[in-house]
Amino acid sequence: MSKPLNEEIFVEFKSDLAERKNEVLLQVLELLETFRSDKNEKMARISSELTEILENEENLEKILNA
């Protein structure tokens, strides 16, 4: 007997969500490292990229809860 279709889709969605959470956290860490290493040259780029990542309230919640 096979799994119901909606359960299979949920498992795939859950996996994708976990991967996206890790991706967001890695992006934030990379931006913070870049900011720490060379403040003057990349400050504007970091600000816009960080704003884009944190624009989604769910991403901010994930970062705060990590």
Phi, psi and omega in degrees: 000135182266160178292151173298149184302317182295328177292321178296319179294319180298318180299317179294317179297317180299319178296315178298320180297318179297319179295319180293323178299314179297321180297317179297315180296320178295322178297317180296316179298319179296318179296319179294322178295317178297318179299318181292325186279328184208082187297314189291315188287323190247011186299315182294318180295317180297317181301314181291320179292318179294320177299317180297318180294317185276355180303321179279120184299329178297320179297318179298317179300318180298318181293316180294330182270354183286000000 
